[in-house]
Amino acid sequence: MKERSNFTSKLGFVLAAAGSAVGLGNIWRFPYLAAKYGGGIFLLVYLILAVTFGFTIMLTEVALGRKTKLSAVEAFHKLDKNFGFIGYITCAVPIIIFPYYCVIGGWVVKYLTVYITGAGTSASQDGFFGSFISKPVEPVVWLSVFIFLTAAVVFLGVEKGIEKVSKWMMPILAVLSVAIAVYGLTIPGALDGVIYYIKPDFSRFSPTTVLAALGQLFYSMSLAMGIMITYGSYMKKQDNLEASVRQIELFDTAIAFIAGLMIIPAVFAFSGGDESILQAGPTLMFVTLPKVFNSMKIGTIIGVLFFVLVLFAALTSAISLMETIVSIFQDKLKWNRHVLCLIVMVFAIIVGIPSSLGFGIWDQVKIIGMSILDFFDFLSNSVIMPIVALATCLFVGFIIKPSAIVDEVKESSEFKSQKWYTVMIKWIAPICIIAILISSVLSALGYMSI
């Protein structure tokens, strides 16, 4: 049997896993949620949940991968044959997400091209984004370009592709984030946005703030997608598991925080403090920010740097999604990695086309009132991911027992958070996940606002 690939170093694992976690959810979703749910109070709640709930789920998934040396679909089966079905549910998540995520990745490539060619002013015009995404062919071309870039890295493998690319892409992403954030803070009026963003207003705290922050953790940390199990399976036994997860968490949370500093103060200043502008959701990045860049003296340069940053973030997450799919089928079918890469690439283009056309010639097609892309997003992120996370918690908490994870962590170091982890995985995390699942479904059905 061919020996499984490994990351060559702990740093390689941490940067690759952090790259998976740092994606479009950090760059656009985190800032607009922070704005919508009270700025500083949302940030505080998120940070508390990240070091408790987020740490618990991520540590569990990485440990499951390292313990079994298998991808998600086989890992659960190896530990208990009666619960192998959890792996199959898990593998559905990246398969659903990857194609539509690449649609948005294609939009990022388009905008980067626009700014590189000096046409940033046109991107700031009303109707530019809507006109672009409604076209039948051009968005599909950019979708294909983005998928090709992703596949090229996965094709090279774990050491030569994912690890090597992550080692130079992630530091650049971090430096660009800080540079753009610092520049944005020089804009007149930006300081008020900073205060709104970092100062907790406890009068704005509510249960929906907690639920929104919990939901963001899934997006932000690549949880319940099989990704961390897959990456954990490439981790060496001697690498400190607990410390590695803490470092991934720190990197991911820091980028999310800096993304808020990049966007919220600048948009806050541009809009004169109008919070409704910040709550534009997906269009914040593609409609509002180009207007902000256009109002800056060096807006074209900032626009280029910003969309390079976003492209790197989108690529690192897309790479992890594709690698997870390839790894699942490689473990199951024992096929050649290169053949599987080509199959997954073609699959993603074909399945991604309906999500793209859902904003154009198929915009009349609605599934429970949602566009095709929004439905896939709801199905994967709001339904299947919480179910996977809940099943994982129950599986570890009551079937193989927390001691199985504790023993794996102790293979490489003492487990400082052992007692807290056990309580979280058995009781607190499942309750939180059930709350997320119920609130997400009720929100989609129009019974509550989240």
Disulfide bonds with the S-S distance in Angstrom:
none
